[in-house]
Amino acid sequence: MFDGLMKRPEGLAYHGLAVGYTTLAYAVGLIGLFSAQTVVNFGATLLLAHGMTIAAYLVHEAGHNTVFRSVRHNAWLGRAMSWLCGAPYNRFEDIRFKHFRHHVENDDIVWFDYEKFFLGHPLVFRITRALEWCYIPAHEVVMHAVMAINAFVIPERRAQRRRNAVVLLIRGGLFGALAFVSPKAALLYIVAYLLMLIVLRFMDSLQHDYEYNLTLFSRQRSPHTGNRQWEQEHTFSVPWSLQHPWVNWLTLNFGYHNAHHAHPEEPWYRLPAIHREMFGDDPDTVVPVIQQLKIYHRGRTRRIVKWNESATEAPSFKGRAFLQAARRAEVYGGNAASFLTAH
């Protein structure tokens, strides 16, 4: 029965495993937050965070219609997974629309000008920078906070205010009930959510050298629209490991980003093979994970905004030069590129 619904026959096993894992991890992790044993709390928090992370990447898969034959069925999955990863405030269709434009126009297309926001709110910027120095993903929290009230701050989404308010009431009520029953469990849930944001941002940070443009609700198109050669030159792969491909399953192979942009219609489990077809096993075509970690550490406050006084210390690398500089850990990476935020 399910084989006829799946886009690919083998997808039932691969996608089924991913959906089953994230649902089980979320449920078991959430229950474990209530345990009186610290070691169980620790493991449950990590499990919950990873369940949320896989749910987020399944939203991405559903957005590309790689799971089911029907666009409608993919949307159902995307909506369900967005509730698990804390991103149901946007309509799934808005998430998909923004991400499709990212692929078609080879651009980071947004509505929210976060640099202008920080420039106009210096205290928020100072707090954000201090928290980022402590490895707390405050910049992403700001982005997700805007997502949570998007229909109330984005004029073009005014018609969605009722839906947005209902989602806020439901999620706010559920979290309030959790905090009432167990403040410790509520705190650990927040920790798990922040860990998910850290993983998602870490994976996104070096995958493109795009600037962001405020054209989400505009008819204006990027000058690089449809230019596949330019797209590949400015897209970079950041797998956890080429020697041990199974490790990349921890983030549904999202690090094989050149392969994903070359074939965005292909599911996550086919990306390693596509990467090998494109690049073989050449390590010079990817950013090693140790360099990714160095960049994440060194640039944690400098990459918040370009007008940060420290940002002028970094040369501006583009294309092949960016890849080579990233392999030397000489770039800062980027923030605020999550596919979950449709603004």
C-alpha positions in Angstrom: 0.0 0.0 0.0 2.7 2.5 1.0 5.0 1.6 -2.0 2.5 3.3 -4.3 2.6 6.5 -2.2 6.4 6.7 -2.1 8.3 8.7 -4.7 10.9 5.8 -4.8 10.3 2.2 -3.7 13.3 2.2 -1.4 12.1 5.4 0.2 9.7 3.5 2.4 12.6 2.0 4.2 14.8 5.0 4.4 12.2 7.7 5.0 10.3 5.3 7.2 13.4 4.8 9.4 13.9 8.5 9.6 10.3 9.4 10.5 10.1 6.4 13.0 13.4 7.4 14.6 12.5 11.1 15.0 9.0 10.3 16.4 10.4 7.8 18.9 13.4 9.9 19.9 11.1 12.9 20.5 8.7 10.8 22.7 11.3 8.9 24.6 13.5 12.0 25.0 10.5 14.1 26.3 9.6 11.4 28.8 13.2 11.1 30.0 13.2 14.8 30.9 11.0 14.0 33.9 13.4 11.4 35.3 14.9 11.9 38.7 18.2 10.6 37.5 20.7 13.1 36.1 22.2 10.7 33.7 18.8 9.9 32.2 18.1 13.6 31.9 21.3 14.1 30.1 20.7 11.3 27.6 17.1 12.3 27.1 18.0 15.9 26.4 20.5 14.8 23.7 18.0 12.3 22.3 15.2 14.9 22.1 17.6 17.4 20.5 18.6 14.9 17.8 14.9 13.9 17.3 14.1 17.6 16.7 17.1 17.9 14.3 16.0 15.0 12.2 12.5 16.3 12.1 13.9 19.6 10.8 15.7 17.9 8.0 12.5 15.9 7.2 10.8 19.3 6.8 13.5 20.0 4.2 13.0 16.7 2.5 9.2 17.2 2.3 9.8 20.7 1.0 11.7 19.2 -2.0 8.9 16.5 -2.4 11.5 13.7 -2.1 9.4 11.5 0.1 5.9 11.0 -1.5 4.7 11.1 -5.1 2.1 13.6 -4.1 2.9 17.2 -3.2 0.0 17.1 -0.8 1.3 14.1 1.1 4.8 15.7 1.3 3.1 18.8 2.8 1.3 16.7 5.4 4.7 15.2 6.5 6.3 18.7 6.5 3.6 20.1 8.7 3.8 17.2 11.1 7.6 17.4 11.4 7.5 21.2 11.8 5.5 20.7 15.0 8.2 18.4 16.4 11.1 20.8 15.6 9.3 23.9 16.8 8.6 25.6 13.5 4.8 25.4 12.8 4.4 29.2 13.1 5.1 29.6 9.4 2.9 27.8 6.9 4.7 24.9 5.3 3.9 26.4 1.9 5.8 29.6 2.9 8.8 27.6 4.0 8.8 25.7 0.7 8.3 28.8 -1.4 11.2 30.6 0.2 13.5 27.6 -0.1 12.5 27.0 -3.7 13.5 30.5 -4.6 16.8 29.9 -2.8 17.4 27.0 -5.3 16.0 28.6 -8.4 17.6 32.0 -8.0 20.8 30.9 -6.3 20.3 33.5 -3.6 19.5 33.9 0.1 16.1 35.6 -0.3 14.6 37.1 2.9 12.2 39.7 4.3 13.8 40.3 7.7 16.8 42.6 7.6 18.6 41.3 10.7 21.6 43.6 10.3 19.4 46.6 10.2 17.5 45.2 13.3 20.7 44.9 15.3 21.9 48.3 14.1 18.7 49.8 15.4 18.8 47.9 18.7 22.3 48.1 20.0 21.4 46.7 23.4 19.9 43.6 21.8 23.0 43.3 19.7 25.3 43.5 22.8 23.3 40.8 24.6 23.3 38.6 21.5 27.0 39.0 21.1 27.6 38.1 24.8 25.4 35.0 24.6 27.0 33.9 21.3 30.4 34.2 23.0 29.1 31.7 25.4 28.0 29.4 22.5 24.3 30.2 23.1 22.7 30.6 19.6 21.1 33.9 20.4 21.1 35.1 16.8 19.1 32.0 15.8 16.7 32.6 18.8 16.0 36.1 17.4 15.3 34.6 14.0 13.0 32.0 15.4 11.3 34.6 17.6 10.4 36.6 14.5 9.2 33.3 12.9 6.9 32.7 15.9 5.1 36.1 15.4 5.7 36.4 11.6 2.0 37.1 10.7 2.0 40.1 13.2 5.2 41.7 11.9 5.2 40.9 8.2 2.5 43.0 6.4 2.2 40.5 3.5 1.2 37.7 6.0 -1.4 39.7 7.8 -4.1 37.3 6.6 -2.4 34.5 8.6 -2.7 36.2 12.0 -5.5 34.0 13.2 -3.6 30.9 12.3 -0.4 32.3 13.9 -2.3 33.2 17.1 -3.8 29.7 17.4 -0.4 28.0 17.0 1.1 30.4 19.6 -1.7 29.6 22.0 -1.3 25.8 21.5 2.4 25.7 21.8 2.5 28.3 24.5 -0.1 26.3 26.5 1.7 23.0 26.0 5.0 24.5 27.2 3.2 26.3 30.1 1.7 23.0 31.2 5.1 21.3 30.9 6.7 24.1 33.1 3.9 23.8 35.6 4.3 20.0 35.9 8.1 20.0 35.9 10.2 23.2 35.7 13.2 21.0 35.2 11.7 19.3 32.2 10.8 22.6 30.7 14.3 23.9 31.2 15.8 20.8 29.6 13.4 21.1 26.7 14.8 24.6 26.1 18.3 23.1 26.2 17.4 20.5 23.6 15.8 23.1 21.4 19.0 25.3 21.6 21.1 22.2 20.7 19.0 21.7 17.6 19.5 25.3 16.6 23.3 24.9 17.1 23.4 21.8 14.9 21.3 23.3 12.2 23.3 26.5 12.1 26.6 24.7 12.2 25.5 22.8 9.1 24.2 25.9 7.3 27.1 28.2 8.2 29.5 27.3 5.3 27.3 25.9 2.6 27.2 29.1 0.5 28.9 32.4 0.3 25.7 34.2 -0.7 24.7 37.6 0.5 21.1 38.0 1.7 18.7 40.1 -0.3 15.4 41.6 0.8 13.4 40.4 -2.1 11.1 37.7 -0.6 7.9 39.6 -1.5 9.3 41.2 -4.6 9.2 40.3 -8.3 12.9 41.1 -8.5 15.0 38.1 -9.5 18.6 37.4 -8.7 21.1 38.0 -11.5 22.3 34.4 -10.9 18.9 32.8 -11.5 19.3 29.5 -13.3 23.1 29.8 -13.5 24.0 26.2 -12.5 27.8 26.7 -12.9 27.7 29.8 -10.6 25.6 27.9 -8.2 28.1 25.1 -7.8 31.0 27.5 -7.6 29.3 29.2 -4.6 28.0 26.1 -2.9 30.2 24.1 -0.5 30.0 20.6 1.0 30.6 20.1 4.7 30.1 16.4 5.5 31.1 15.1 8.9 33.3 12.5 7.3 34.1 11.1 3.9 35.9 8.1 5.3 32.9 7.1 7.5 29.8 8.0 5.5 27.4 6.6 8.1 28.3 9.5 10.4 26.5 11.9 8.0 23.2 10.1 8.7 23.2 12.0 12.0 22.1 15.0 9.9 20.5 13.2 7.0 23.5 13.8 4.7 22.8 17.5 4.6 26.5 18.2 4.5 26.7 16.9 0.9 25.4 20.2 -0.3 26.9 20.4 -3.7 25.2 17.1 -4.5 21.9 18.5 -3.1 22.1 21.6 -5.2 23.0 19.7 -8.3 20.0 17.3 -7.8 17.6 18.9 -5.4 14.9 16.4 -6.4 17.0 13.5 -5.0 16.4 12.2 -1.4 18.9 12.4 1.4 20.0 8.8 1.2 21.2 9.2 -2.4 23.4 12.3 -1.9 26.6 10.5 -0.9 26.6 8.5 -4.2 25.9 11.7 -6.2 28.8 13.4 -4.4 31.1 10.6 -5.4 29.9 10.8 -9.0 30.7 14.6 -9.0 33.9 14.6 -7.0 35.1 11.1 -6.3 36.7 10.8 -2.9 38.8 14.0 -3.3 39.1 15.5 0.2 40.0 18.9 -1.3 36.4 19.4 -2.5 35.0 19.6 1.1 35.6 21.5 4.3 37.1 19.1 6.9 35.0 18.9 10.1 38.0 20.1 12.2 38.2 23.3 10.2 34.4 23.7 10.5 34.7 23.5 14.3 37.5 26.0 14.3 35.5 28.4 12.2 32.4 28.0 14.4 34.5 28.8 17.5 36.6 31.7 16.1 33.7 33.4 14.4 31.0 33.0 16.9 30.6 36.7 17.6 32.1 38.1 14.4 29.6 36.6 12.0 26.5 38.1 13.6 26.6 41.1 11.4 29.0 42.5 8.9 29.2 45.9 10.4 30.6 44.4 13.6 33.9 46.2 14.1 35.7 42.9 14.2 34.3 41.7 10.9 36.6 44.0 8.9 39.5 41.8 9.9 38.3 39.0 7.6 39.1 39.2 3.8 36.0 38.7 1.6 36.4 35.3 -0.1 34.1 34.1 -2.9 33.7 31.0 -4.9 36.8 28.7 -5.1 38.7 31.1 -3.0 36.1 30.8 -0.2 36.4 27.0 -0.2 40.2 27.2 0.0 40.0 29.7 2.8 37.4 27.6 4.7 39.7 24.6 4.4 42.3 26.8 6.2 39.7 28.1 8.7 40.2 31.7 7.5 36.5 32.6 7.1 33.9 33.3 9.8 30.9 31.5 8.2 27.3 32.8 8.4 24.2 32.9 10.5 20.5 33.1 9.9 20.3 30.8 6.8 17.9 28.2 8.2 15.4 26.7 5.8 12.9 26.6 8.7 12.5 30.4 8.9 10.3 31.6 6.0 11.2 35.3 6.5 
